[in-house]
């Protein structure tokens, strides 16, 4: 199908503008005729402009807005409102102009004969493959309201986790920011005065203080070089991470880093289990479910493990047997999947696994400040040591110079 920009007047004479999808201009014109609208102009929309507009839209639609959209669509569908009318209602009430354009295009695609899941799939950075596949399964089974309810619940859980992590990290970030400000103040205002004071007494500064003063001088006069090299380091690291080998090293590091490694694994396991539960309950085939759940983890180590499981399931192995051969999955997950396969209640048991790891992740996040205290104490001790070596040693040297 091609996209066409149109201008048309409805039965009341009101001017309408937007985008319609059709195989040809003739079929697009026929569509407006069937709706009783008078077509004024119809122009094909080029792919380049569409890509640019979608790129602009992608980065201005927040996760919380997608979550609210899903919850509202569920409420409207439960109230018996037709899909197109529900989208039109959200289109008129959303405060985000970019999201309004997205909803408008989704609505017009559905009016042109496209399915809801297909219309959503045109915006993959807003509605990911899991979202679209779940909606598609709901359309096929005639249980779209229930699917929307499961999706909104899953999105709300993700939002809660993100919010808790931000709240838990706020204290360490504040502490580190204050420490950096203290070091900056020391370097800019305190140490230069010590240098001038010592030179007036003819005393020699301790070597550590001289190093700090030289570093401060270089940073104040050649700050742009430091920023350039810092930017280059960030660019090189990001480039390496984008390569398969670099991504593998980085994701393995994330799973083994102090405190955050176990936390990441709990979050990944809860997301993995919640995705399987949602997709299985929505009627998505198990191989496709494994494929999408592996991608939902956003970790190459887990993705490869799930991909191996998927291929073994295709060859006839059970999920639990295939999963037991991958060391990254905890025994509890393997045992629950085995029980789910035997009892035919895989979706229910995966929901239990998701809730277990969500509670575990919540407990870790709530105690994150306590767990980070040893690291923060080391940083504070290093700052105190720098202050002592940079200020107190010169004072002792100065007192010795005065006595002489």
Phi, psi and omega in degrees: 000147176253158178257138180231133171277135183227159167229130182208159177247135180278189185296334179271357180091003181284135181284131178240138176229148178169206184232135176233146180250133180202163180285337181205162177299326181295317179293325176296316179297321178297324179300315181290327179296318179295329178279355180077025181255149179263115182282128180261311179213153181212117181230140179291137180267120184285151184296326183298313180293324178298317180298316181297316181295320180290323177300319179293321182290320184308317190271010179232018174242116185279157179301320181298329179288323176294320179298315179294320178303315182295316179296319180291321178296323177297313181298318181291321179292324177293332178280358177088011180282134177302153185302313182296318179295322178296316178296320179296323178296315179291327178298324182277340185257341182293140181271344180273113184297325180292317178294327176301318179294322178298310181298321179298316180292323177298315180298316182292325176297318179293320176297332179276358177111358179283157175281162180298316182295322179293317179298322178291324184294348177288349180235069188295337179274352173259312179246105185288170182303326178297315180300310184293320180294322178295316178298318180299318178295321178295322177294318182293324183268354181074022181240044183301317178302316180296320179295317177298323178295317179295318179297315181296322177296316179296317179294322179295321177297318178297318180295321178298317180297314179300316181296317181295321179296317178299317180295319182293327182275351184297318181295308177302323180295319179297316181299313181295323178297316179297320179297317179296321178296319179298316179295321179295317178298319178300315183288325186274321189251321189275305186299319178301325179291324175298320181298314180292323179295317180293321180296328179290333178266357181070021180266153180264133179288147173300153186299324181294319179294321178297322178297316179297318180294318178297319178297317178297320179297314180297318182292320182290327184262337181231039183301327183294330178290319177299315180297320179298312181294323177297316177298321179295319179297315178298317180297316180296317180297315179297321179294318180295320181296331180287342177281153180304316181293318179294318178297321179297314180295315183295315181292326175293322177298318180300324182282348183242357182292150182305127178068306187288333179301304177301325179294314177302317182297320178296318179294318178298316182295320178294319178294317180299311182292319179296322179294315179299315181300315182295315184289318180296317180294333180275352176094017178283136179305149189295323179294316177294324177299314179296320179299312182289322180293326176295319179292332183293338181286335180057033178225123188295328180295311179291322180299315179295323179296315179293324178296321176297318178299317181301315181294323179291325176294321176299327180278358175112356179283156173284159180297316183296318179296315179295322182289327181295342179274357178251116188291343186288338184270129178298154182300327182297320179296317180298315182294320180292323178293320178299316179295321180294321178292320182290322184268349184074019181240044183300318182296318181294316182290328176292327174295322177296318178297316180299316180295320179300310182288333174294317177295319178297317179294320178299317180297317179296318181295318180297328181260014184298319180299317179295320181291330181274351183303317178302319179293318178295322178296321177296318179296315179296319178298321178295320179294317178298320179297318178297316178298317181295313181289328184277334186244310187290322177300315175299324179296318179295319178296322180292319178296323176294322180292323180293318181297327179287000000 
